Amino acid sequence: MRRSTRNISLKELMSSRQKGMKVQTRSAMASEFGSRRRRGVKQDEPHQGLIPALPDELARLCLARVPRAQHALLSAVCRSWRLLLQSRVLYDIRQELSLAEEWLFLWTQDMSRANVWHGYDPQSNRWFALPAIPNEQRTAGNSASAVVDGKLFVVGGQLDNGNACSRVSYFDMQLYSWKSAAPLIIPRAKCMAGVINNQLYVVGGFTERDQDAGPTAEVYNPAKNEWRRISSMKISMELYDSAVLDNKFYVVNSSSENLVGLVYDPKQDEWVYMAHGLNTGWQSKTAAMNGKLYAVGDSHSLEGKNEISVYNGKKDSWETIKGVLEDSAPVLAWGPELASLGGKLCIVGTGLQPRIGANRAAVAFVEVSNSKTEPAKLSASLKFYEDISGKIQFADPLPRGACQVLAL
């Protein structure tokens, strides 16, 4: 096959090739690699093109279809594949063709209270521990975390002397390593983070043991690797939870006596008070999915049962989603963290199971859909539940903002 001498668009390539073309499997790759070794060809020896006899444009489309869990194997085949995996080209193609896979990243503490980050691939149901953050001096539970620019960011934190730090680190899955980013303008611990239009917003927290960071807020631009101040919040807040919905940043405080919720609009660089019903009903951890805000826990139930709720903006109220969850998913009673993963609500929690007298950890996936009996209302059904106590290192409870989702 002759290499094309002109630029070929994705649509042209897709339409000009048979849809049934398959990427080499793991065994085929291993066989080819062994064959190359028997022929005395070095693994890193350069060759003509990514895949012999194919234009590189088409080869990239083929390689983009290999599941994310197999990318480590791909990088071992040859130097050109490894370089491709370390660039953004392959991941941009995966995004364009809707091939990106969402993985969960879970932040826990081990029994010595040290930070441990875990990755989870839902397709293979595989958990793995990330490398430790280099030179980390923070106490687990007092940093903020978010995913921005395709990377997992860990922001600020508390030093051994009780003061906050300005350190910012991020995990690059393509290179499978931690890197440092520009430090915060103001050192912060127990702050909140949110991402809007690939910009990382960080607000609140404290700078010293007995001194909060005031109403200050700042935003990080990954393209420039720099922070800048934005409009301050209306009041200082000890933050409990946050969410991004409709390109706005929602934050609520943790005081049960003085409930305060604020909303930041980056277009106006302005903070406004949250709607009353949204604010007063925001009593547990939340996640945004498909343009709606969901909460998990037992705070909204009149009968004290564990449940999932959704915010109704038109009525300015939280509504319980029907579904038998409390008996089959005890994780809901463990002050869980919530995230949107693969179009489902992912619930992760740690807690004490009285019958066995031990701390346990579990993950659940819940699908939310329109009720068959009442189409105007939503119903929830449990799609997956697993005890992961033996798969992760953890101490009870999970830090705030412990669940993050990264699509690659």
Contacts in CASP RR format, 6 or more apart in sequence:
PFRMAT RR
TARGET T0000
AUTHOR 0000-0000-0000
METHOD contacts of the structure
MODEL  1
MRRSTRNISLKELMSSRQKGMKVQTRSAMASEFGSRRRRGVKQDEPHQGL
IPALPDELARLCLARVPRAQHALLSAVCRSWRLLLQSRVLYDIRQELSLA
EEWLFLWTQDMSRANVWHGYDPQSNRWFALPAIPNEQRTAGNSASAVVDG
KLFVVGGQLDNGNACSRVSYFDMQLYSWKSAAPLIIPRAKCMAGVINNQL
YVVGGFTERDQDAGPTAEVYNPAKNEWRRISSMKISMELYDSAVLDNKFY
VVNSSSENLVGLVYDPKQDEWVYMAHGLNTGWQSKTAAMNGKLYAVGDSH
SLEGKNEISVYNGKKDSWETIKGVLEDSAPVLAWGPELASLGGKLCIVGT
GLQPRIGANRAAVAFVEVSNSKTEPAKLSASLKFYEDISGKIQFADPLPR
GACQVLAL
1 53 0 8 1.000
1 54 0 8 1.000
1 55 0 8 1.000
3 55 0 8 1.000
4 55 0 8 1.000
4 57 0 8 1.000
8 55 0 8 1.000
8 57 0 8 1.000
8 58 0 8 1.000
10 61 0 8 1.000
10 93 0 8 1.000
10 96 0 8 1.000
10 97 0 8 1.000
13 57 0 8 1.000
13 58 0 8 1.000
13 61 0 8 1.000
14 61 0 8 1.000
17 58 0 8 1.000
21 62 0 8 1.000
23 62 0 8 1.000
23 63 0 8 1.000
23 65 0 8 1.000
23 66 0 8 1.000
24 32 0 8 1.000
26 70 0 8 1.000
26 73 0 8 1.000
29 73 0 8 1.000
29 74 0 8 1.000
29 77 0 8 1.000
32 77 0 8 1.000
33 43 0 8 1.000
33 76 0 8 1.000
33 77 0 8 1.000
36 43 0 8 1.000
37 43 0 8 1.000
43 76 0 8 1.000
43 77 0 8 1.000
43 78 0 8 1.000
43 79 0 8 1.000
44 78 0 8 1.000
44 79 0 8 1.000
45 78 0 8 1.000
45 79 0 8 1.000
46 79 0 8 1.000
46 80 0 8 1.000
47 78 0 8 1.000
47 80 0 8 1.000
49 56 0 8 1.000
49 59 0 8 1.000
49 80 0 8 1.000
50 56 0 8 1.000
50 59 0 8 1.000
50 60 0 8 1.000
50 63 0 8 1.000
50 80 0 8 1.000
50 81 0 8 1.000
50 84 0 8 1.000
51 58 0 8 1.000
51 59 0 8 1.000
51 62 0 8 1.000
51 63 0 8 1.000
54 62 0 8 1.000
60 84 0 8 1.000
60 89 0 8 1.000
60 90 0 8 1.000
60 93 0 8 1.000
61 93 0 8 1.000
61 97 0 8 1.000
63 74 0 8 1.000
63 81 0 8 1.000
63 84 0 8 1.000
63 90 0 8 1.000
64 90 0 8 1.000
64 93 0 8 1.000
64 94 0 8 1.000
64 97 0 8 1.000
64 99 0 8 1.000
65 99 0 8 1.000
66 74 0 8 1.000
67 101 0 8 1.000
67 123 0 8 1.000
68 101 0 8 1.000
68 103 0 8 1.000
68 121 0 8 1.000
68 408 0 8 1.000
69 121 0 8 1.000
69 123 0 8 1.000
69 124 0 8 1.000
69 126 0 8 1.000
71 85 0 8 1.000
72 176 0 8 1.000
74 81 0 8 1.000
74 82 0 8 1.000
74 85 0 8 1.000
75 81 0 8 1.000
75 82 0 8 1.000
75 85 0 8 1.000
75 86 0 8 1.000
76 82 0 8 1.000
84 90 0 8 1.000
85 174 0 8 1.000
86 174 0 8 1.000
86 175 0 8 1.000
87 174 0 8 1.000
88 174 0 8 1.000
91 100 0 8 1.000
91 174 0 8 1.000
91 408 0 8 1.000
93 99 0 8 1.000
94 100 0 8 1.000
94 408 0 8 1.000
95 407 0 8 1.000
100 407 0 8 1.000
100 408 0 8 1.000
101 121 0 8 1.000
101 123 0 8 1.000
101 407 0 8 1.000
101 408 0 8 1.000
102 122 0 8 1.000
102 341 0 8 1.000
102 342 0 8 1.000
102 405 0 8 1.000
102 406 0 8 1.000
102 407 0 8 1.000
103 119 0 8 1.000
103 120 0 8 1.000
103 121 0 8 1.000
103 122 0 8 1.000
103 173 0 8 1.000
103 405 0 8 1.000
103 406 0 8 1.000
103 407 0 8 1.000
103 408 0 8 1.000
104 119 0 8 1.000
104 120 0 8 1.000
104 122 0 8 1.000
104 339 0 8 1.000
104 341 0 8 1.000
104 346 0 8 1.000
104 348 0 8 1.000
104 403 0 8 1.000
104 404 0 8 1.000
104 405 0 8 1.000
105 117 0 8 1.000
105 118 0 8 1.000
105 119 0 8 1.000
105 120 0 8 1.000
105 130 0 8 1.000
105 147 0 8 1.000
105 152 0 8 1.000
105 171 0 8 1.000
105 403 0 8 1.000
105 404 0 8 1.000
105 405 0 8 1.000
105 406 0 8 1.000
106 117 0 8 1.000
106 118 0 8 1.000
106 119 0 8 1.000
106 120 0 8 1.000
106 337 0 8 1.000
106 348 0 8 1.000
106 392 0 8 1.000
106 398 0 8 1.000
106 402 0 8 1.000
106 403 0 8 1.000
107 115 0 8 1.000
107 116 0 8 1.000
107 117 0 8 1.000
107 118 0 8 1.000
107 140 0 8 1.000
107 141 0 8 1.000
107 145 0 8 1.000
107 154 0 8 1.000
107 398 0 8 1.000
107 399 0 8 1.000
107 401 0 8 1.000
107 402 0 8 1.000
107 403 0 8 1.000
107 404 0 8 1.000
108 116 0 8 1.000
108 117 0 8 1.000
108 118 0 8 1.000
108 140 0 8 1.000
108 350 0 8 1.000
108 361 0 8 1.000
108 392 0 8 1.000
108 393 0 8 1.000
108 394 0 8 1.000
108 395 0 8 1.000
108 398 0 8 1.000
108 399 0 8 1.000
108 402 0 8 1.000
109 115 0 8 1.000
109 116 0 8 1.000
109 140 0 8 1.000
109 141 0 8 1.000
109 394 0 8 1.000
109 395 0 8 1.000
109 399 0 8 1.000
110 116 0 8 1.000
110 393 0 8 1.000
110 394 0 8 1.000
110 395 0 8 1.000
111 393 0 8 1.000
111 395 0 8 1.000
113 139 0 8 1.000
113 140 0 8 1.000
113 395 0 8 1.000
114 132 0 8 1.000
114 140 0 8 1.000
115 132 0 8 1.000
115 133 0 8 1.000
115 136 0 8 1.000
115 138 0 8 1.000
115 140 0 8 1.000
115 141 0 8 1.000
115 143 0 8 1.000
116 129 0 8 1.000
116 132 0 8 1.000
116 140 0 8 1.000
116 392 0 8 1.000
116 393 0 8 1.000
116 394 0 8 1.000
117 129 0 8 1.000
117 130 0 8 1.000
117 133 0 8 1.000
117 152 0 8 1.000
117 171 0 8 1.000
118 127 0 8 1.000
118 128 0 8 1.000
118 129 0 8 1.000
118 130 0 8 1.000
118 392 0 8 1.000
118 393 0 8 1.000
119 127 0 8 1.000
119 128 0 8 1.000
119 129 0 8 1.000
119 130 0 8 1.000
120 126 0 8 1.000
120 127 0 8 1.000
120 128 0 8 1.000
120 363 0 8 1.000
122 341 0 8 1.000
122 342 0 8 1.000
122 365 0 8 1.000
125 386 0 8 1.000
127 388 0 8 1.000
127 391 0 8 1.000
127 392 0 8 1.000
129 392 0 8 1.000
129 393 0 8 1.000
130 171 0 8 1.000
131 176 0 8 1.000
131 177 0 8 1.000
131 178 0 8 1.000
133 154 0 8 1.000
133 169 0 8 1.000
133 178 0 8 1.000
134 169 0 8 1.000
134 178 0 8 1.000
136 169 0 8 1.000
137 159 0 8 1.000
137 160 0 8 1.000
137 165 0 8 1.000
137 167 0 8 1.000
138 156 0 8 1.000
138 157 0 8 1.000
138 158 0 8 1.000
138 159 0 8 1.000
138 165 0 8 1.000
138 167 0 8 1.000
138 189 0 8 1.000
139 157 0 8 1.000
139 158 0 8 1.000
139 159 0 8 1.000
139 160 0 8 1.000
139 162 0 8 1.000
140 399 0 8 1.000
141 157 0 8 1.000
141 158 0 8 1.000
141 399 0 8 1.000
141 400 0 8 1.000
142 156 0 8 1.000
142 157 0 8 1.000
142 158 0 8 1.000
142 164 0 8 1.000
142 189 0 8 1.000
142 190 0 8 1.000
142 399 0 8 1.000
143 154 0 8 1.000
143 155 0 8 1.000
143 156 0 8 1.000
143 157 0 8 1.000
143 158 0 8 1.000
143 189 0 8 1.000
143 399 0 8 1.000
144 154 0 8 1.000
144 155 0 8 1.000
144 156 0 8 1.000
144 157 0 8 1.000
144 188 0 8 1.000
144 191 0 8 1.000
144 192 0 8 1.000
144 193 0 8 1.000
144 202 0 8 1.000
144 401 0 8 1.000
145 152 0 8 1.000
145 153 0 8 1.000
145 154 0 8 1.000
145 155 0 8 1.000
145 193 0 8 1.000
145 401 0 8 1.000
145 402 0 8 1.000
145 404 0 8 1.000
146 153 0 8 1.000
146 155 0 8 1.000
146 193 0 8 1.000
146 194 0 8 1.000
146 195 0 8 1.000
146 200 0 8 1.000
146 404 0 8 1.000
147 153 0 8 1.000
147 195 0 8 1.000
147 404 0 8 1.000
147 405 0 8 1.000
147 406 0 8 1.000
148 195 0 8 1.000
148 198 0 8 1.000
148 199 0 8 1.000
148 200 0 8 1.000
148 220 0 8 1.000
148 222 0 8 1.000
149 198 0 8 1.000
149 222 0 8 1.000
149 223 0 8 1.000
150 173 0 8 1.000
150 406 0 8 1.000
150 407 0 8 1.000
150 408 0 8 1.000
151 170 0 8 1.000
151 171 0 8 1.000
151 172 0 8 1.000
151 173 0 8 1.000
151 222 0 8 1.000
151 406 0 8 1.000
152 170 0 8 1.000
152 171 0 8 1.000
152 173 0 8 1.000
152 404 0 8 1.000
152 406 0 8 1.000
153 168 0 8 1.000
153 169 0 8 1.000
153 170 0 8 1.000
153 181 0 8 1.000
153 193 0 8 1.000
153 200 0 8 1.000
154 168 0 8 1.000
154 169 0 8 1.000
154 170 0 8 1.000
154 171 0 8 1.000
155 168 0 8 1.000
155 184 0 8 1.000
155 188 0 8 1.000
155 191 0 8 1.000
155 193 0 8 1.000
155 200 0 8 1.000
155 202 0 8 1.000
156 164 0 8 1.000
156 165 0 8 1.000
156 166 0 8 1.000
156 167 0 8 1.000
156 168 0 8 1.000
156 184 0 8 1.000
156 187 0 8 1.000
156 188 0 8 1.000
156 189 0 8 1.000
156 191 0 8 1.000
157 164 0 8 1.000
157 165 0 8 1.000
157 167 0 8 1.000
157 188 0 8 1.000
157 189 0 8 1.000
157 190 0 8 1.000
158 164 0 8 1.000
158 165 0 8 1.000
158 189 0 8 1.000
158 190 0 8 1.000
159 165 0 8 1.000
162 189 0 8 1.000
162 208 0 8 1.000
162 209 0 8 1.000
163 187 0 8 1.000
163 189 0 8 1.000
163 207 0 8 1.000
163 208 0 8 1.000
163 209 0 8 1.000
164 187 0 8 1.000
164 188 0 8 1.000
164 189 0 8 1.000
164 205 0 8 1.000
164 206 0 8 1.000
164 207 0 8 1.000
164 208 0 8 1.000
164 213 0 8 1.000
165 187 0 8 1.000
165 189 0 8 1.000
166 183 0 8 1.000
166 184 0 8 1.000
166 185 0 8 1.000
166 186 0 8 1.000
166 187 0 8 1.000
166 188 0 8 1.000
167 180 0 8 1.000
167 183 0 8 1.000
167 184 0 8 1.000
168 180 0 8 1.000
168 181 0 8 1.000
168 182 0 8 1.000
168 183 0 8 1.000
168 184 0 8 1.000
168 220 0 8 1.000
169 178 0 8 1.000
169 179 0 8 1.000
169 180 0 8 1.000
169 181 0 8 1.000
170 178 0 8 1.000
170 179 0 8 1.000
170 180 0 8 1.000
170 181 0 8 1.000
171 177 0 8 1.000
171 178 0 8 1.000
171 179 0 8 1.000
172 178 0 8 1.000
172 179 0 8 1.000
173 406 0 8 1.000
173 408 0 8 1.000
174 408 0 8 1.000
181 220 0 8 1.000
181 222 0 8 1.000
181 225 0 8 1.000
182 220 0 8 1.000
182 225 0 8 1.000
182 226 0 8 1.000
182 227 0 8 1.000
183 227 0 8 1.000
184 202 0 8 1.000
184 218 0 8 1.000
184 227 0 8 1.000
185 218 0 8 1.000
185 227 0 8 1.000
185 228 0 8 1.000
185 229 0 8 1.000
186 207 0 8 1.000
186 213 0 8 1.000
186 216 0 8 1.000
186 218 0 8 1.000
187 207 0 8 1.000
187 213 0 8 1.000
188 202 0 8 1.000
188 204 0 8 1.000
188 205 0 8 1.000
188 206 0 8 1.000
188 207 0 8 1.000
188 213 0 8 1.000
189 205 0 8 1.000
189 206 0 8 1.000
189 207 0 8 1.000
190 204 0 8 1.000
190 205 0 8 1.000
190 206 0 8 1.000
190 238 0 8 1.000
190 239 0 8 1.000
190 400 0 8 1.000
191 202 0 8 1.000
191 203 0 8 1.000
191 204 0 8 1.000
191 205 0 8 1.000
191 213 0 8 1.000
191 239 0 8 1.000
192 202 0 8 1.000
192 203 0 8 1.000
192 204 0 8 1.000
192 205 0 8 1.000
192 239 0 8 1.000
192 241 0 8 1.000
192 242 0 8 1.000
192 251 0 8 1.000
193 200 0 8 1.000
193 201 0 8 1.000
193 202 0 8 1.000
193 242 0 8 1.000
194 200 0 8 1.000
194 201 0 8 1.000
194 202 0 8 1.000
194 242 0 8 1.000
194 244 0 8 1.000
194 249 0 8 1.000
195 201 0 8 1.000
195 244 0 8 1.000
196 244 0 8 1.000
196 247 0 8 1.000
196 248 0 8 1.000
196 249 0 8 1.000
196 266 0 8 1.000
197 247 0 8 1.000
197 266 0 8 1.000
198 222 0 8 1.000
199 219 0 8 1.000
199 220 0 8 1.000
199 221 0 8 1.000
199 222 0 8 1.000
199 266 0 8 1.000
200 219 0 8 1.000
200 220 0 8 1.000
200 222 0 8 1.000
201 217 0 8 1.000
201 218 0 8 1.000
201 219 0 8 1.000
201 220 0 8 1.000
201 230 0 8 1.000
201 249 0 8 1.000
201 264 0 8 1.000
201 266 0 8 1.000
202 217 0 8 1.000
202 218 0 8 1.000
202 219 0 8 1.000
202 220 0 8 1.000
203 216 0 8 1.000
203 217 0 8 1.000
203 218 0 8 1.000
203 233 0 8 1.000
203 237 0 8 1.000
203 239 0 8 1.000
203 242 0 8 1.000
203 249 0 8 1.000
203 251 0 8 1.000
203 264 0 8 1.000
204 212 0 8 1.000
204 213 0 8 1.000
204 214 0 8 1.000
204 215 0 8 1.000
204 216 0 8 1.000
204 217 0 8 1.000
204 233 0 8 1.000
204 236 0 8 1.000
204 237 0 8 1.000
204 239 0 8 1.000
205 212 0 8 1.000
205 213 0 8 1.000
205 214 0 8 1.000
205 238 0 8 1.000
205 239 0 8 1.000
206 212 0 8 1.000
206 213 0 8 1.000
207 213 0 8 1.000
212 236 0 8 1.000
212 238 0 8 1.000
213 236 0 8 1.000
214 232 0 8 1.000
214 233 0 8 1.000
214 236 0 8 1.000
215 232 0 8 1.000
215 233 0 8 1.000
215 234 0 8 1.000
215 235 0 8 1.000
215 236 0 8 1.000
215 237 0 8 1.000
216 229 0 8 1.000
216 232 0 8 1.000
216 233 0 8 1.000
217 229 0 8 1.000
217 230 0 8 1.000
217 231 0 8 1.000
217 232 0 8 1.000
217 233 0 8 1.000
217 264 0 8 1.000
218 227 0 8 1.000
218 228 0 8 1.000
218 229 0 8 1.000
218 230 0 8 1.000
219 227 0 8 1.000
219 228 0 8 1.000
219 230 0 8 1.000
219 266 0 8 1.000
220 226 0 8 1.000
220 227 0 8 1.000
221 227 0 8 1.000
221 228 0 8 1.000
230 264 0 8 1.000
230 266 0 8 1.000
230 269 0 8 1.000
231 264 0 8 1.000
231 269 0 8 1.000
231 270 0 8 1.000
231 271 0 8 1.000
232 271 0 8 1.000
233 251 0 8 1.000
233 262 0 8 1.000
233 264 0 8 1.000
233 271 0 8 1.000
234 262 0 8 1.000
234 271 0 8 1.000
234 273 0 8 1.000
235 260 0 8 1.000
237 251 0 8 1.000
237 253 0 8 1.000
237 260 0 8 1.000
237 261 0 8 1.000
237 262 0 8 1.000
238 253 0 8 1.000
238 254 0 8 1.000
238 255 0 8 1.000
239 251 0 8 1.000
239 252 0 8 1.000
239 253 0 8 1.000
239 254 0 8 1.000
240 252 0 8 1.000
240 253 0 8 1.000
240 254 0 8 1.000
240 400 0 8 1.000
241 251 0 8 1.000
241 252 0 8 1.000
241 282 0 8 1.000
241 284 0 8 1.000
241 285 0 8 1.000
241 286 0 8 1.000
241 400 0 8 1.000
242 249 0 8 1.000
242 250 0 8 1.000
242 251 0 8 1.000
242 252 0 8 1.000
243 250 0 8 1.000
243 286 0 8 1.000
243 287 0 8 1.000
243 288 0 8 1.000
243 293 0 8 1.000
244 250 0 8 1.000
244 288 0 8 1.000
245 288 0 8 1.000
245 291 0 8 1.000
245 293 0 8 1.000
246 291 0 8 1.000
247 266 0 8 1.000
247 267 0 8 1.000
248 263 0 8 1.000
248 264 0 8 1.000
248 265 0 8 1.000
248 266 0 8 1.000
249 263 0 8 1.000
249 264 0 8 1.000
249 266 0 8 1.000
250 261 0 8 1.000
250 262 0 8 1.000
250 263 0 8 1.000
250 274 0 8 1.000
250 278 0 8 1.000
250 293 0 8 1.000
251 261 0 8 1.000
251 262 0 8 1.000
251 263 0 8 1.000
251 264 0 8 1.000
252 259 0 8 1.000
252 260 0 8 1.000
252 261 0 8 1.000
252 262 0 8 1.000
252 274 0 8 1.000
252 279 0 8 1.000
252 282 0 8 1.000
253 259 0 8 1.000
253 260 0 8 1.000
253 261 0 8 1.000
259 279 0 8 1.000
259 280 0 8 1.000
260 273 0 8 1.000
260 279 0 8 1.000
261 273 0 8 1.000
261 274 0 8 1.000
261 279 0 8 1.000
261 282 0 8 1.000
262 271 0 8 1.000
262 272 0 8 1.000
262 273 0 8 1.000
262 274 0 8 1.000
263 271 0 8 1.000
263 272 0 8 1.000
263 273 0 8 1.000
263 274 0 8 1.000
264 270 0 8 1.000
264 271 0 8 1.000
265 272 0 8 1.000
273 279 0 8 1.000
274 282 0 8 1.000
275 313 0 8 1.000
275 316 0 8 1.000
276 316 0 8 1.000
277 316 0 8 1.000
277 317 0 8 1.000
277 318 0 8 1.000
278 293 0 8 1.000
278 311 0 8 1.000
278 313 0 8 1.000
278 316 0 8 1.000
278 318 0 8 1.000
281 299 0 8 1.000
281 300 0 8 1.000
281 318 0 8 1.000
282 295 0 8 1.000
282 318 0 8 1.000
283 295 0 8 1.000
283 299 0 8 1.000
283 300 0 8 1.000
284 295 0 8 1.000
284 296 0 8 1.000
284 297 0 8 1.000
284 298 0 8 1.000
284 299 0 8 1.000
284 300 0 8 1.000
284 335 0 8 1.000
285 295 0 8 1.000
285 296 0 8 1.000
285 297 0 8 1.000
285 335 0 8 1.000
285 336 0 8 1.000
285 337 0 8 1.000
285 338 0 8 1.000
285 401 0 8 1.000
286 293 0 8 1.000
286 294 0 8 1.000
286 295 0 8 1.000
286 296 0 8 1.000
286 338 0 8 1.000
287 293 0 8 1.000
287 294 0 8 1.000
287 296 0 8 1.000
287 338 0 8 1.000
287 339 0 8 1.000
287 340 0 8 1.000
287 345 0 8 1.000
288 294 0 8 1.000
288 340 0 8 1.000
289 340 0 8 1.000
289 343 0 8 1.000
289 345 0 8 1.000
289 368 0 8 1.000
290 340 0 8 1.000
290 343 0 8 1.000
292 310 0 8 1.000
292 311 0 8 1.000
293 310 0 8 1.000
293 311 0 8 1.000
294 308 0 8 1.000
294 309 0 8 1.000
294 310 0 8 1.000
294 311 0 8 1.000
294 321 0 8 1.000
294 338 0 8 1.000
294 345 0 8 1.000
294 368 0 8 1.000
295 308 0 8 1.000
295 309 0 8 1.000
295 310 0 8 1.000
295 311 0 8 1.000
295 318 0 8 1.000
295 338 0 8 1.000
296 307 0 8 1.000
296 308 0 8 1.000
296 309 0 8 1.000
296 332 0 8 1.000
296 336 0 8 1.000
296 338 0 8 1.000
296 345 0 8 1.000
296 347 0 8 1.000
297 306 0 8 1.000
297 307 0 8 1.000
297 308 0 8 1.000
297 332 0 8 1.000
297 333 0 8 1.000
297 335 0 8 1.000
297 336 0 8 1.000
298 304 0 8 1.000
298 305 0 8 1.000
298 306 0 8 1.000
298 307 0 8 1.000
298 332 0 8 1.000
298 333 0 8 1.000
300 307 0 8 1.000
300 309 0 8 1.000
300 318 0 8 1.000
300 320 0 8 1.000
301 307 0 8 1.000
301 320 0 8 1.000
305 326 0 8 1.000
306 325 0 8 1.000
306 326 0 8 1.000
306 329 0 8 1.000
306 330 0 8 1.000
306 332 0 8 1.000
306 333 0 8 1.000
307 320 0 8 1.000
307 321 0 8 1.000
307 325 0 8 1.000
307 326 0 8 1.000
307 332 0 8 1.000
308 320 0 8 1.000
308 321 0 8 1.000
308 325 0 8 1.000
308 332 0 8 1.000
308 345 0 8 1.000
308 366 0 8 1.000
308 368 0 8 1.000
308 380 0 8 1.000
309 318 0 8 1.000
309 319 0 8 1.000
309 320 0 8 1.000
309 321 0 8 1.000
310 318 0 8 1.000
310 319 0 8 1.000
310 321 0 8 1.000
310 368 0 8 1.000
310 378 0 8 1.000
311 317 0 8 1.000
311 318 0 8 1.000
311 319 0 8 1.000
312 318 0 8 1.000
312 319 0 8 1.000
319 377 0 8 1.000
321 368 0 8 1.000
321 377 0 8 1.000
321 378 0 8 1.000
321 379 0 8 1.000
321 380 0 8 1.000
322 371 0 8 1.000
322 377 0 8 1.000
322 378 0 8 1.000
322 379 0 8 1.000
322 380 0 8 1.000
323 379 0 8 1.000
323 380 0 8 1.000
323 381 0 8 1.000
324 382 0 8 1.000
325 332 0 8 1.000
325 366 0 8 1.000
325 380 0 8 1.000
325 382 0 8 1.000
326 332 0 8 1.000
326 333 0 8 1.000
328 382 0 8 1.000
328 385 0 8 1.000
329 347 0 8 1.000
329 362 0 8 1.000
329 364 0 8 1.000
329 366 0 8 1.000
329 382 0 8 1.000
329 385 0 8 1.000
330 353 0 8 1.000
330 362 0 8 1.000
331 347 0 8 1.000
331 348 0 8 1.000
331 349 0 8 1.000
331 362 0 8 1.000
331 363 0 8 1.000
331 364 0 8 1.000
331 385 0 8 1.000
332 347 0 8 1.000
332 364 0 8 1.000
334 349 0 8 1.000
334 350 0 8 1.000
334 351 0 8 1.000
334 362 0 8 1.000
334 396 0 8 1.000
334 397 0 8 1.000
335 349 0 8 1.000
335 351 0 8 1.000
335 397 0 8 1.000
335 398 0 8 1.000
336 347 0 8 1.000
336 348 0 8 1.000
336 349 0 8 1.000
336 398 0 8 1.000
337 347 0 8 1.000
337 348 0 8 1.000
337 349 0 8 1.000
337 398 0 8 1.000
337 401 0 8 1.000
337 402 0 8 1.000
337 403 0 8 1.000
338 345 0 8 1.000
338 346 0 8 1.000
338 347 0 8 1.000
338 403 0 8 1.000
339 345 0 8 1.000
339 346 0 8 1.000
339 348 0 8 1.000
339 403 0 8 1.000
339 404 0 8 1.000
339 405 0 8 1.000
340 346 0 8 1.000
340 405 0 8 1.000
341 365 0 8 1.000
341 405 0 8 1.000
343 367 0 8 1.000
344 365 0 8 1.000
344 366 0 8 1.000
344 367 0 8 1.000
344 368 0 8 1.000
344 383 0 8 1.000
345 365 0 8 1.000
345 366 0 8 1.000
345 367 0 8 1.000
345 368 0 8 1.000
345 380 0 8 1.000
346 363 0 8 1.000
346 364 0 8 1.000
346 365 0 8 1.000
346 403 0 8 1.000
346 405 0 8 1.000
347 363 0 8 1.000
347 364 0 8 1.000
347 365 0 8 1.000
347 366 0 8 1.000
348 361 0 8 1.000
348 362 0 8 1.000
348 363 0 8 1.000
348 364 0 8 1.000
348 398 0 8 1.000
348 402 0 8 1.000
348 403 0 8 1.000
349 361 0 8 1.000
349 362 0 8 1.000
349 363 0 8 1.000
349 397 0 8 1.000
349 398 0 8 1.000
350 359 0 8 1.000
350 360 0 8 1.000
350 361 0 8 1.000
350 394 0 8 1.000
350 395 0 8 1.000
350 396 0 8 1.000
350 397 0 8 1.000
350 398 0 8 1.000
351 359 0 8 1.000
351 360 0 8 1.000
351 361 0 8 1.000
351 396 0 8 1.000
351 397 0 8 1.000
352 358 0 8 1.000
352 359 0 8 1.000
352 360 0 8 1.000
352 396 0 8 1.000
353 359 0 8 1.000
353 360 0 8 1.000
358 389 0 8 1.000
359 389 0 8 1.000
359 394 0 8 1.000
359 395 0 8 1.000
359 396 0 8 1.000
360 387 0 8 1.000
360 389 0 8 1.000
361 387 0 8 1.000
361 388 0 8 1.000
361 389 0 8 1.000
361 390 0 8 1.000
361 392 0 8 1.000
361 394 0 8 1.000
362 385 0 8 1.000
362 386 0 8 1.000
362 387 0 8 1.000
362 388 0 8 1.000
362 389 0 8 1.000
363 384 0 8 1.000
363 385 0 8 1.000
363 386 0 8 1.000
363 388 0 8 1.000
364 382 0 8 1.000
364 384 0 8 1.000
364 385 0 8 1.000
364 386 0 8 1.000
365 382 0 8 1.000
365 383 0 8 1.000
365 384 0 8 1.000
365 385 0 8 1.000
366 380 0 8 1.000
366 381 0 8 1.000
366 382 0 8 1.000
366 383 0 8 1.000
367 380 0 8 1.000
367 381 0 8 1.000
367 383 0 8 1.000
368 378 0 8 1.000
368 379 0 8 1.000
368 380 0 8 1.000
369 378 0 8 1.000
369 379 0 8 1.000
369 381 0 8 1.000
370 376 0 8 1.000
370 377 0 8 1.000
370 378 0 8 1.000
370 379 0 8 1.000
371 377 0 8 1.000
371 378 0 8 1.000
371 379 0 8 1.000
372 379 0 8 1.000
END
